[in-house]
Amino acid sequence: MSPATTARLRRGGVEQLALVAAFLPLAWMAMALFEVAGQSLGPNPSRELLHTSGKTALNALWLTLALRPLQELSGRIEFLWCRRVAGLTSFAYATLHLLVYAILELGLDWSDLGAEIAKRPFIIVGLIALIGMIPMAATSTDRAMRRMGRRWQRWHAAIYPVSLLAVWHYYWQVKLDITEPLIYLGALAAMLGYRLHRAHQRRRAT
Amino acid sequence: MAKFTYPKIAPSEIEATPPELSSRSTSRREALAGLVAAGAGATLLASPAMAQTAAVAPRPSATPLAPPSFRRNPRWSVNEPPNTWEEITTYNNFYEFGLDKSDPSERSGLFKPRPWSVEIAGEAAKTGRYTLEDILKPHALEERIYRFRCVEAWSRVVPWMGIPLKDVLARFEPNSRAKFVEFTTLLDPKQLPGQRSRVIDWPYVEGLRIDEAMHPLTLLTVGLHGRWLPNQSGAPLRLIVPWKYGFKSIKSIVRIRFVEKQPATSWNKAAPDEYGFYANVNPAVDHPRWSQAKERRLGGSLFGSRIDTLPFNGYANEVAALYRGLDLRRFY
């Protein structure tokens, strides 16, 4: 086998592993929904599904951002191979989050949805974040990457404003203890700072 | 921010477990005592001195609480099916035990609801410290099935057990300067590990206008579903004000103070634009971040359990007169 083929196979294996991991939160939700193996969503199941899907989307998004620094700091290319799956995982759970909200929390009562969106800006913020992910998800194939060239990079820089909107959306509905949103924000700032620092280094090197 | 660690407590060690559980643990204790006695009997033959110590040793340190006796009060009960013990005691907001809904049931094992005493203070003739028994003794416990509406837009139906607060307060003979009543929860981070994280300015304080406190619906509560309150539900003594959002119904009360001025209450201090002093259930006045028009009744199906929220949580006939002339949008 040529080294290129081996690398492709290894990459496929890593991506499949990442995909399995991506399904774990969904598997837990399904188990808890049907109360398999002692798992349960508790007395307020829709709220639990809402929180789990939202939190998973947020975690996957932050992981997506962390993979480049992890690769550069560790020198292991495998981290980069997981980026597509991590990003799409975040998009999938964010979509699920919206569906749970619309179907279970609001009961598809569209008049309620209109009123809620008009009155509550954090819903709009979350919705914009989700919409902002669509172009990235749609251009996540190898083919799109090749075809778009440098433009692909620019499109996918949208992950930064999307992340900011996502953490803002989270911050806004925390009842009292804002520790967790601040931790997410801090991590985001650190990752963004790292990117800027690296870009600066690269510019100086050329 | 400080992260607190919780002691892990086996369910069997938690007081006020459902009767079937506690009876099981009692019989286990008896079986254990029997074993020790049998062992002692065997040792008796070998060494009488040792047998004597063994016979004293296995006595349980705490005497189990006798189950409460009470009568149902249909006059003040709603005709809706109550939620189960499980639904009422595993999904709670009791930040003294942590912020998650499951924290109170999982992290309240070190809480000691007995012995308990309450300080009566302020504008009343008979102030001082009273034991829980002193407070309860002259009264008959009654069960009332009330709706309970959380400010987070979920609700449930609970068979509480308690005494009308007015009957208890009257015994302390509040004077004419007693315009409000202030209630305080226990402050003890050892028993209430959530108090190590300063999300709220501990201890938790709530308050009522004196006429609200004296309303026959206001219940000084000691039990639910025919059992003494479990720790996560505010043992051993809590307030239930069914026409107000749940956070007004303060738990684990150690102090009741009659005051002239409106007390500064915990949630109102934490976020004054979101939580008012009155906090009457009102579908027409939204929380700034979510609608209060509907609520999710716990224990319902995943799809169909959103119901309309009623003014004063369905108790408008009983309490609306208390607020005549008050702008409920301003005094939310």
Chai-1 contact restraints between the chains, C-beta under 6 A:
chainA,res_idxA,chainB,res_idxB,connection_type,confidence,min_distance_angstrom,max_distance_angstrom,comment,restraint_id
A,G42,B,Y91,contact,1.0,0.0,6.0,A-B,restraint_1
A,P43,B,E87,contact,1.0,0.0,6.0,A-B,restraint_2
A,P43,B,Y91,contact,1.0,0.0,6.0,A-B,restraint_3
A,P43,B,L298,contact,1.0,0.0,6.0,A-B,restraint_4
A,N44,B,W154,contact,1.0,0.0,6.0,A-B,restraint_5
A,N44,B,L298,contact,1.0,0.0,6.0,A-B,restraint_6
A,P45,B,L302,contact,1.0,0.0,6.0,A-B,restraint_7
A,G107,B,R306,contact,1.0,0.0,6.0,A-B,restraint_8
A,L176,B,V199,contact,1.0,0.0,6.0,A-B,restraint_9
A,D177,B,L99,contact,1.0,0.0,6.0,A-B,restraint_10
A,D177,B,V199,contact,1.0,0.0,6.0,A-B,restraint_11
A,T179,B,M1,contact,1.0,0.0,6.0,A-B,restraint_12
